[in-house]
Amino acid sequence: MKNPIVAIQKLYNETVSELKKCSWPTRRELYDSTIVVVSSLIILTLFVSVVDWLCEVAVRFITGSM
């Protein structure tokens, strides 16, 4: 059986090596992407809320419980 310490060290070294090859976003790119995600989330939340409310109104109208 392999020494677990050696296996962990090898995994760590390989992970660090692969992470150095990654292309990391700049602060500005990260900020812009965050704004897009948060804006999309707000818009989608509003859309789903309006559709839910309209469905509720329709069901109440159909069942006559208004």
HTML snippet that shows the backbone in 3Dmol.js (N, CA, C, O; Angstrom):
<script src="https://3Dmol.org/build/3Dmol-min.js"></script>
<div id="view" style="width:600px;height:400px;position:relative"></div>
<script>
const pdb = `
ATOM      1  N   MET A   1       0.845  -1.187   0.000  1.00  0.00           N
ATOM      2  CA  MET A   1       0.000   0.000   0.000  1.00  0.00           C
ATOM      3  C   MET A   1       0.885   1.244   0.000  1.00  0.00           C
ATOM      4  O   MET A   1       1.900   1.305   0.694  1.00  0.00           O
ATOM      5  N   LYS A   2       0.477   2.229  -0.792  1.00  0.00           N
ATOM      6  CA  LYS A   2       1.236   3.471  -0.869  1.00  0.00           C
ATOM      7  C   LYS A   2       1.142   4.245   0.443  1.00  0.00           C
ATOM      8  O   LYS A   2       0.197   4.113   1.221  1.00  0.00           O
ATOM      9  N   ASN A   3       2.161   5.045   0.639  1.00  0.00           N
ATOM     10  CA  ASN A   3       2.157   5.933   1.788  1.00  0.00           C
ATOM     11  C   ASN A   3       1.117   7.035   1.539  1.00  0.00           C
ATOM     12  O   ASN A   3       1.217   7.741   0.536  1.00  0.00           O
ATOM     13  N   PRO A   4       0.120   7.201   2.426  1.00  0.00           N
ATOM     14  CA  PRO A   4      -0.922   8.201   2.179  1.00  0.00           C
ATOM     15  C   PRO A   4      -0.380   9.631   2.154  1.00  0.00           C
ATOM     16  O   PRO A   4      -0.923  10.477   1.444  1.00  0.00           O
ATOM     17  N   ILE A   5       0.653   9.909   2.895  1.00  0.00           N
ATOM     18  CA  ILE A   5       1.240  11.255   2.903  1.00  0.00           C
ATOM     19  C   ILE A   5       1.816  11.578   1.531  1.00  0.00           C
ATOM     20  O   ILE A   5       1.642  12.689   1.031  1.00  0.00           O
ATOM     21  N   VAL A   6       2.493  10.624   0.925  1.00  0.00           N
ATOM     22  CA  VAL A   6       3.075  10.827  -0.406  1.00  0.00           C
ATOM     23  C   VAL A   6       1.963  11.020  -1.435  1.00  0.00           C
ATOM     24  O   VAL A   6       2.081  11.867  -2.320  1.00  0.00           O
ATOM     25  N   ALA A   7       0.899  10.253  -1.326  1.00  0.00           N
ATOM     26  CA  ALA A   7      -0.219  10.368  -2.265  1.00  0.00           C
ATOM     27  C   ALA A   7      -0.892  11.738  -2.144  1.00  0.00           C
ATOM     28  O   ALA A   7      -1.241  12.350  -3.154  1.00  0.00           O
ATOM     29  N   ILE A   8      -1.071  12.212  -0.923  1.00  0.00           N
ATOM     30  CA  ILE A   8      -1.682  13.528  -0.707  1.00  0.00           C
ATOM     31  C   ILE A   8      -0.774  14.630  -1.240  1.00  0.00           C
ATOM     32  O   ILE A   8      -1.248  15.587  -1.852  1.00  0.00           O
ATOM     33  N   GLN A   9       0.521  14.498  -1.009  1.00  0.00           N
ATOM     34  CA  GLN A   9       1.477  15.499  -1.495  1.00  0.00           C
ATOM     35  C   GLN A   9       1.484  15.538  -3.027  1.00  0.00           C
ATOM     36  O   GLN A   9       1.539  16.613  -3.625  1.00  0.00           O
ATOM     37  N   LYS A  10       1.428  14.373  -3.650  1.00  0.00           N
ATOM     38  CA  LYS A  10       1.397  14.314  -5.110  1.00  0.00           C
ATOM     39  C   LYS A  10       0.123  14.968  -5.640  1.00  0.00           C
ATOM     40  O   LYS A  10       0.176  15.743  -6.595  1.00  0.00           O
ATOM     41  N   LEU A  11      -1.009  14.663  -5.033  1.00  0.00           N
ATOM     42  CA  LEU A  11      -2.278  15.262  -5.440  1.00  0.00           C
ATOM     43  C   LEU A  11      -2.231  16.781  -5.292  1.00  0.00           C
ATOM     44  O   LEU A  11      -2.691  17.507  -6.173  1.00  0.00           O
ATOM     45  N   TYR A  12      -1.681  17.257  -4.189  1.00  0.00           N
ATOM     46  CA  TYR A  12      -1.566  18.696  -3.951  1.00  0.00           C
ATOM     47  C   TYR A  12      -0.705  19.350  -5.026  1.00  0.00           C
ATOM     48  O   TYR A  12      -1.088  20.375  -5.590  1.00  0.00           O
ATOM     49  N   ASN A  13       0.439  18.772  -5.308  1.00  0.00           N
ATOM     50  CA  ASN A  13       1.343  19.335  -6.316  1.00  0.00           C
ATOM     51  C   ASN A  13       0.697  19.357  -7.699  1.00  0.00           C
ATOM     52  O   ASN A  13       0.847  20.333  -8.434  1.00  0.00           O
ATOM     53  N   GLU A  14      -0.013  18.303  -8.060  1.00  0.00           N
ATOM     54  CA  GLU A  14      -0.693  18.259  -9.355  1.00  0.00           C
ATOM     55  C   GLU A  14      -1.819  19.295  -9.419  1.00  0.00           C
ATOM     56  O   GLU A  14      -2.035  19.924 -10.454  1.00  0.00           O
ATOM     57  N   THR A  15      -2.527  19.462  -8.313  1.00  0.00           N
ATOM     58  CA  THR A  15      -3.606  20.445  -8.263  1.00  0.00           C
ATOM     59  C   THR A  15      -3.065  21.858  -8.432  1.00  0.00           C
ATOM     60  O   THR A  15      -3.619  22.646  -9.199  1.00  0.00           O
ATOM     61  N   VAL A  16      -1.996  22.183  -7.731  1.00  0.00           N
ATOM     62  CA  VAL A  16      -1.379  23.508  -7.854  1.00  0.00           C
ATOM     63  C   VAL A  16      -0.907  23.729  -9.282  1.00  0.00           C
ATOM     64  O   VAL A  16      -1.087  24.816  -9.830  1.00  0.00           O
ATOM     65  N   SER A  17      -0.315  22.728  -9.883  1.00  0.00           N
ATOM     66  CA  SER A  17       0.167  22.834 -11.260  1.00  0.00           C
ATOM     67  C   SER A  17      -0.982  23.119 -12.222  1.00  0.00           C
ATOM     68  O   SER A  17      -0.848  23.963 -13.108  1.00  0.00           O
ATOM     69  N   GLU A  18      -2.102  22.432 -12.060  1.00  0.00           N
ATOM     70  CA  GLU A  18      -3.254  22.644 -12.939  1.00  0.00           C
ATOM     71  C   GLU A  18      -3.882  24.020 -12.715  1.00  0.00           C
ATOM     72  O   GLU A  18      -4.308  24.670 -13.670  1.00  0.00           O
ATOM     73  N   LEU A  19      -3.943  24.464 -11.463  1.00  0.00           N
ATOM     74  CA  LEU A  19      -4.525  25.776 -11.178  1.00  0.00           C
ATOM     75  C   LEU A  19      -3.699  26.910 -11.776  1.00  0.00           C
ATOM     76  O   LEU A  19      -4.248  27.958 -12.116  1.00  0.00           O
ATOM     77  N   LYS A  20      -2.403  26.718 -11.909  1.00  0.00           N
ATOM     78  CA  LYS A  20      -1.548  27.737 -12.526  1.00  0.00           C
ATOM     79  C   LYS A  20      -1.832  27.869 -14.019  1.00  0.00           C
ATOM     80  O   LYS A  20      -1.551  28.910 -14.613  1.00  0.00           O
ATOM     81  N   LYS A  21      -2.383  26.828 -14.626  1.00  0.00           N
ATOM     82  CA  LYS A  21      -2.699  26.850 -16.056  1.00  0.00           C
ATOM     83  C   LYS A  21      -4.036  27.542 -16.333  1.00  0.00           C
ATOM     84  O   LYS A  21      -4.334  27.874 -17.480  1.00  0.00           O
ATOM     85  N   CYS A  22      -4.831  27.758 -15.302  1.00  0.00           N
ATOM     86  CA  CYS A  22      -6.163  28.348 -15.473  1.00  0.00           C
ATOM     87  C   CYS A  22      -6.072  29.820 -15.834  1.00  0.00           C
ATOM     88  O   CYS A  22      -5.119  30.516 -15.483  1.00  0.00           O
ATOM     89  N   SER A  23      -7.083  30.265 -16.539  1.00  0.00           N
ATOM     90  CA  SER A  23      -7.208  31.679 -16.870  1.00  0.00           C
ATOM     91  C   SER A  23      -8.185  32.295 -15.872  1.00  0.00           C
ATOM     92  O   SER A  23      -9.379  31.996 -15.902  1.00  0.00           O
ATOM     93  N   TRP A  24      -7.686  33.141 -15.001  1.00  0.00           N
ATOM     94  CA  TRP A  24      -8.515  33.732 -13.963  1.00  0.00           C
ATOM     95  C   TRP A  24      -9.020  35.093 -14.420  1.00  0.00           C
ATOM     96  O   TRP A  24      -8.279  35.835 -15.064  1.00  0.00           O
ATOM     97  N   PRO A  25     -10.275  35.438 -14.098  1.00  0.00           N
ATOM     98  CA  PRO A  25     -10.815  36.731 -14.528  1.00  0.00           C
ATOM     99  C   PRO A  25     -10.185  37.879 -13.742  1.00  0.00           C
ATOM    100  O   PRO A  25      -9.726  37.713 -12.613  1.00  0.00           O
ATOM    101  N   THR A  26     -10.182  39.046 -14.381  1.00  0.00           N
ATOM    102  CA  THR A  26      -9.724  40.242 -13.676  1.00  0.00           C
ATOM    103  C   THR A  26     -10.820  40.670 -12.708  1.00  0.00           C
ATOM    104  O   THR A  26     -11.941  40.163 -12.758  1.00  0.00           O
ATOM    105  N   ARG A  27     -10.486  41.603 -11.832  1.00  0.00           N
ATOM    106  CA  ARG A  27     -11.486  42.108 -10.893  1.00  0.00           C
ATOM    107  C   ARG A  27     -12.673  42.718 -11.627  1.00  0.00           C
ATOM    108  O   ARG A  27     -13.825  42.517 -11.243  1.00  0.00           O
ATOM    109  N   ARG A  28     -12.380  43.456 -12.677  1.00  0.00           N
ATOM    110  CA  ARG A  28     -13.440  44.116 -13.448  1.00  0.00           C
ATOM    111  C   ARG A  28     -14.350  43.079 -14.119  1.00  0.00           C
ATOM    112  O   ARG A  28     -15.571  43.232 -14.107  1.00  0.00           O
ATOM    113  N   GLU A  29     -13.765  42.029 -14.701  1.00  0.00           N
ATOM    114  CA  GLU A  29     -14.564  40.970 -15.330  1.00  0.00           C
ATOM    115  C   GLU A  29     -15.442  40.262 -14.295  1.00  0.00           C
ATOM    116  O   GLU A  29     -16.605  39.955 -14.556  1.00  0.00           O
ATOM    117  N   LEU A  30     -14.872  40.014 -13.135  1.00  0.00           N
ATOM    118  CA  LEU A  30     -15.623  39.360 -12.063  1.00  0.00           C
ATOM    119  C   LEU A  30     -16.777  40.245 -11.593  1.00  0.00           C
ATOM    120  O   LEU A  30     -17.886  39.760 -11.370  1.00  0.00           O
ATOM    121  N   TYR A  31     -16.513  41.537 -11.445  1.00  0.00           N
ATOM    122  CA  TYR A  31     -17.548  42.493 -11.043  1.00  0.00           C
ATOM    123  C   TYR A  31     -18.667  42.543 -12.082  1.00  0.00           C
ATOM    124  O   TYR A  31     -19.846  42.472 -11.736  1.00  0.00           O
ATOM    125  N   ASP A  32     -18.295  42.664 -13.348  1.00  0.00           N
ATOM    126  CA  ASP A  32     -19.292  42.723 -14.422  1.00  0.00           C
ATOM    127  C   ASP A  32     -20.143  41.456 -14.471  1.00  0.00           C
ATOM    128  O   ASP A  32     -21.361  41.526 -14.634  1.00  0.00           O
ATOM    129  N   SER A  33     -19.506  40.315 -14.333  1.00  0.00           N
ATOM    130  CA  SER A  33     -20.241  39.044 -14.350  1.00  0.00           C
ATOM    131  C   SER A  33     -21.197  38.947 -13.163  1.00  0.00           C
ATOM    132  O   SER A  33     -22.315  38.449 -13.297  1.00  0.00           O
ATOM    133  N   THR A  34     -20.758  39.418 -12.018  1.00  0.00           N
ATOM    134  CA  THR A  34     -21.607  39.397 -10.829  1.00  0.00           C
ATOM    135  C   THR A  34     -22.832  40.277 -11.025  1.00  0.00           C
ATOM    136  O   THR A  34     -23.939  39.897 -10.641  1.00  0.00           O
ATOM    137  N   ILE A  35     -22.641  41.447 -11.618  1.00  0.00           N
ATOM    138  CA  ILE A  35     -23.765  42.354 -11.887  1.00  0.00           C
ATOM    139  C   ILE A  35     -24.764  41.692 -12.834  1.00  0.00           C
ATOM    140  O   ILE A  35     -25.974  41.791 -12.629  1.00  0.00           O
ATOM    141  N   VAL A  36     -24.268  41.027 -13.858  1.00  0.00           N
ATOM    142  CA  VAL A  36     -25.152  40.344 -14.812  1.00  0.00           C
ATOM    143  C   VAL A  36     -25.952  39.248 -14.111  1.00  0.00           C
ATOM    144  O   VAL A  36     -27.156  39.124 -14.334  1.00  0.00           O
ATOM    145  N   VAL A  37     -25.303  38.465 -13.277  1.00  0.00           N
ATOM    146  CA  VAL A  37     -25.982  37.363 -12.587  1.00  0.00           C
ATOM    147  C   VAL A  37     -27.036  37.901 -11.618  1.00  0.00           C
ATOM    148  O   VAL A  37     -28.162  37.403 -11.593  1.00  0.00           O
ATOM    149  N   VAL A  38     -26.686  38.902 -10.830  1.00  0.00           N
ATOM    150  CA  VAL A  38     -27.635  39.451  -9.855  1.00  0.00           C
ATOM    151  C   VAL A  38     -28.814  40.111 -10.570  1.00  0.00           C
ATOM    152  O   VAL A  38     -29.960  39.949 -10.149  1.00  0.00           O
ATOM    153  N   SER A  39     -28.546  40.847 -11.638  1.00  0.00           N
ATOM    154  CA  SER A  39     -29.621  41.484 -12.410  1.00  0.00           C
ATOM    155  C   SER A  39     -30.555  40.434 -13.007  1.00  0.00           C
ATOM    156  O   SER A  39     -31.776  40.575 -12.946  1.00  0.00           O
ATOM    157  N   SER A  40     -29.980  39.390 -13.577  1.00  0.00           N
ATOM    158  CA  SER A  40     -30.789  38.309 -14.151  1.00  0.00           C
ATOM    159  C   SER A  40     -31.638  37.639 -13.080  1.00  0.00           C
ATOM    160  O   SER A  40     -32.800  37.309 -13.316  1.00  0.00           O
ATOM    161  N   LEU A  41     -31.064  37.445 -11.920  1.00  0.00           N
ATOM    162  CA  LEU A  41     -31.791  36.827 -10.812  1.00  0.00           C
ATOM    163  C   LEU A  41     -32.980  37.687 -10.393  1.00  0.00           C
ATOM    164  O   LEU A  41     -34.071  37.167 -10.159  1.00  0.00           O
ATOM    165  N   ILE A  42     -32.776  38.981 -10.299  1.00  0.00           N
ATOM    166  CA  ILE A  42     -33.864  39.887  -9.915  1.00  0.00           C
ATOM    167  C   ILE A  42     -34.968  39.877 -10.968  1.00  0.00           C
ATOM    168  O   ILE A  42     -36.148  39.789 -10.628  1.00  0.00           O
ATOM    169  N   ILE A  43     -34.594  39.966 -12.232  1.00  0.00           N
ATOM    170  CA  ILE A  43     -35.585  39.967 -13.317  1.00  0.00           C
ATOM    171  C   ILE A  43     -36.370  38.657 -13.336  1.00  0.00           C
ATOM    172  O   ILE A  43     -37.594  38.672 -13.460  1.00  0.00           O
ATOM    173  N   LEU A  44     -35.680  37.535 -13.214  1.00  0.00           N
ATOM    174  CA  LEU A  44     -36.355  36.237 -13.220  1.00  0.00           C
ATOM    175  C   LEU A  44     -37.282  36.091 -12.014  1.00  0.00           C
ATOM    176  O   LEU A  44     -38.379  35.547 -12.137  1.00  0.00           O
ATOM    177  N   THR A  45     -36.846  36.570 -10.859  1.00  0.00           N
ATOM    178  CA  THR A  45     -37.682  36.509  -9.661  1.00  0.00           C
ATOM    179  C   THR A  45     -38.958  37.318  -9.847  1.00  0.00           C
ATOM    180  O   THR A  45     -40.045  36.865  -9.488  1.00  0.00           O
ATOM    181  N   LEU A  46     -38.825  38.510 -10.407  1.00  0.00           N
ATOM    182  CA  LEU A  46     -40.007  39.341 -10.661  1.00  0.00           C
ATOM    183  C   LEU A  46     -40.945  38.674 -11.660  1.00  0.00           C
ATOM    184  O   LEU A  46     -42.161  38.679 -11.472  1.00  0.00           O
ATOM    185  N   PHE A  47     -40.386  38.103 -12.716  1.00  0.00           N
ATOM    186  CA  PHE A  47     -41.198  37.428 -13.727  1.00  0.00           C
ATOM    187  C   PHE A  47     -41.976  36.262 -13.123  1.00  0.00           C
ATOM    188  O   PHE A  47     -43.180  36.134 -13.343  1.00  0.00           O
ATOM    189  N   VAL A  48     -41.291  35.417 -12.366  1.00  0.00           N
ATOM    190  CA  VAL A  48     -41.951  34.253 -11.760  1.00  0.00           C
ATOM    191  C   VAL A  48     -43.016  34.709 -10.764  1.00  0.00           C
ATOM    192  O   VAL A  48     -44.076  34.091 -10.672  1.00  0.00           O
ATOM    193  N   SER A  49     -42.749  35.772 -10.025  1.00  0.00           N
ATOM    194  CA  SER A  49     -43.734  36.289  -9.068  1.00  0.00           C
ATOM    195  C   SER A  49     -44.985  36.786  -9.774  1.00  0.00           C
ATOM    196  O   SER A  49     -46.099  36.527  -9.317  1.00  0.00           O
ATOM    197  N   VAL A  50     -44.817  37.493 -10.875  1.00  0.00           N
ATOM    198  CA  VAL A  50     -45.969  37.998 -11.630  1.00  0.00           C
ATOM    199  C   VAL A  50     -46.770  36.840 -12.220  1.00  0.00           C
ATOM    200  O   VAL A  50     -47.999  36.844 -12.148  1.00  0.00           O
ATOM    201  N   VAL A  51     -46.101  35.862 -12.795  1.00  0.00           N
ATOM    202  CA  VAL A  51     -46.800  34.703 -13.366  1.00  0.00           C
ATOM    203  C   VAL A  51     -47.543  33.945 -12.267  1.00  0.00           C
ATOM    204  O   VAL A  51     -48.674  33.507 -12.477  1.00  0.00           O
ATOM    205  N   ASP A  52     -46.928  33.788 -11.114  1.00  0.00           N
ATOM    206  CA  ASP A  52     -47.579  33.110  -9.991  1.00  0.00           C
ATOM    207  C   ASP A  52     -48.826  33.872  -9.557  1.00  0.00           C
ATOM    208  O   ASP A  52     -49.873  33.269  -9.317  1.00  0.00           O
ATOM    209  N   TRP A  53     -48.718  35.185  -9.456  1.00  0.00           N
ATOM    210  CA  TRP A  53     -49.862  36.004  -9.064  1.00  0.00           C
ATOM    211  C   TRP A  53     -50.985  35.902 -10.097  1.00  0.00           C
ATOM    212  O   TRP A  53     -52.154  35.779  -9.732  1.00  0.00           O
ATOM    213  N   LEU A  54     -50.633  35.952 -11.381  1.00  0.00           N
ATOM    214  CA  LEU A  54     -51.645  35.832 -12.439  1.00  0.00           C
ATOM    215  C   LEU A  54     -52.340  34.467 -12.390  1.00  0.00           C
ATOM    216  O   LEU A  54     -53.553  34.379 -12.579  1.00  0.00           O
ATOM    217  N   CYS A  55     -51.578  33.417 -12.139  1.00  0.00           N
ATOM    218  CA  CYS A  55     -52.177  32.077 -12.020  1.00  0.00           C
ATOM    219  C   CYS A  55     -53.126  32.019 -10.825  1.00  0.00           C
ATOM    220  O   CYS A  55     -54.202  31.426 -10.905  1.00  0.00           O
ATOM    221  N   GLU A  56     -52.724  32.634  -9.728  1.00  0.00           N
ATOM    222  CA  GLU A  56     -53.585  32.661  -8.544  1.00  0.00           C
ATOM    223  C   GLU A  56     -54.889  33.401  -8.841  1.00  0.00           C
ATOM    224  O   GLU A  56     -55.964  32.935  -8.467  1.00  0.00           O
ATOM    225  N   VAL A  57     -54.800  34.540  -9.504  1.00  0.00           N
ATOM    226  CA  VAL A  57     -55.995  35.309  -9.865  1.00  0.00           C
ATOM    227  C   VAL A  57     -56.881  34.494 -10.799  1.00  0.00           C
ATOM    228  O   VAL A  57     -58.101  34.481 -10.635  1.00  0.00           O
ATOM    229  N   ALA A  58     -56.289  33.816 -11.774  1.00  0.00           N
ATOM    230  CA  ALA A  58     -57.061  33.008 -12.719  1.00  0.00           C
ATOM    231  C   ALA A  58     -57.783  31.872 -12.010  1.00  0.00           C
ATOM    232  O   ALA A  58     -58.956  31.618 -12.285  1.00  0.00           O
ATOM    233  N   VAL A  59     -57.106  31.191 -11.108  1.00  0.00           N
ATOM    234  CA  VAL A  59     -57.727  30.079 -10.383  1.00  0.00           C
ATOM    235  C   VAL A  59     -58.856  30.596  -9.503  1.00  0.00           C
ATOM    236  O   VAL A  59     -59.917  29.975  -9.434  1.00  0.00           O
ATOM    237  N   ARG A  60     -58.646  31.712  -8.836  1.00  0.00           N
ATOM    238  CA  ARG A  60     -59.716  32.280  -8.001  1.00  0.00           C
ATOM    239  C   ARG A  60     -60.913  32.692  -8.855  1.00  0.00           C
ATOM    240  O   ARG A  60     -62.061  32.525  -8.442  1.00  0.00           O
ATOM    241  N   PHE A  61     -60.645  33.227 -10.040  1.00  0.00           N
ATOM    242  CA  PHE A  61     -61.734  33.629 -10.938  1.00  0.00           C
ATOM    243  C   PHE A  61     -62.516  32.408 -11.413  1.00  0.00           C
ATOM    244  O   PHE A  61     -63.747  32.414 -11.426  1.00  0.00           O
ATOM    245  N   ILE A  62     -61.787  31.358 -11.805  1.00  0.00           N
ATOM    246  CA  ILE A  62     -62.429  30.139 -12.314  1.00  0.00           C
ATOM    247  C   ILE A  62     -63.246  29.452 -11.223  1.00  0.00           C
ATOM    248  O   ILE A  62     -64.352  28.976 -11.477  1.00  0.00           O
ATOM    249  N   THR A  63     -62.705  29.403 -10.023  1.00  0.00           N
ATOM    250  CA  THR A  63     -63.412  28.716  -8.934  1.00  0.00           C
ATOM    251  C   THR A  63     -64.445  29.604  -8.262  1.00  0.00           C
ATOM    252  O   THR A  63     -65.227  29.137  -7.435  1.00  0.00           O
ATOM    253  N   GLY A  64     -64.450  30.878  -8.615  1.00  0.00           N
ATOM    254  CA  GLY A  64     -65.445  31.792  -8.063  1.00  0.00           C
ATOM    255  C   GLY A  64     -65.201  32.172  -6.619  1.00  0.00           C
ATOM    256  O   GLY A  64     -66.143  32.553  -5.924  1.00  0.00           O
ATOM    257  N   SER A  65     -63.997  32.083  -6.155  1.00  0.00           N
ATOM    258  CA  SER A  65     -63.711  32.404  -4.750  1.00  0.00           C
ATOM    259  C   SER A  65     -63.136  33.808  -4.576  1.00  0.00           C
ATOM    260  O   SER A  65     -62.436  34.078  -3.600  1.00  0.00           O
ATOM    261  N   MET A  66     -63.427  34.694  -5.516  1.00  0.00           N
ATOM    262  CA  MET A  66     -62.929  36.068  -5.394  1.00  0.00           C
ATOM    263  C   MET A  66     -63.818  36.870  -4.491  1.00  0.00           C
ATOM    264  O   MET A  66     -63.562  38.053  -4.264  1.00  0.00           O
TER     265      MET A  66
END
`;
const viewer = $3Dmol.createViewer("view");
viewer.addModel(pdb, "pdb");
viewer.setStyle({}, {cartoon: {color: "spectrum"}});
viewer.zoomTo();
viewer.render();
</script>
